Amino acid sequence: MNVLHLLSTCDIGGVEVLCRDYALYSTHHNYFVAIWGTNGIVAKEMAENGANVVELGARKQDAIYIVKQLKAICKKHQIDVVIAHHGSPYFYFFYFWLKHSFCNLKLIAYAHCNSVDMYKKKTFGGNFLRRKIISYGFRRADQVIAISESVKASLYSELNVPTNTIKTIYN
């Protein structure tokens, strides 16, 4: 199975370390794409260990460039599954664009934190739209992975994600 992991960056962080461990121990063919970062500490470590890592170094306004790069990677490596590791609304845009382009592609949304932490920002008015996009993304995913029962409960209560699509897998 060929798996594309979408990350914000491959710098140091809990999600990135988890992906580093996937690179080391998974039997699947994994491809890790950092959308916005470059020269990440974890990316360097993963590459040194033979992992397939791409750091796009894009800006948030580079959506078309990002989609083109992700489509090319999916086509080249015959990706079967895309895993979104961050709750950014941008990820769900990329995610569904790929699903539209590659009909058999399975989409997995990984919830590394409670849902309120994904959409709550300090900007006035931004929370409503962020919440709607993130909720839409999680509800349309083929599978949702929550890192705890608390995260699973928050996905159901805050974002109306059907519990039958959520699996709890502890880090």
Summary of the structure (lengths in Angstrom):
residues: 171
radius of gyration: 15.2
end to end distance: 21.3
largest distance: 44.5
contacts: 552
relative contact order: 0.13
helix: 47%
strand: 19%
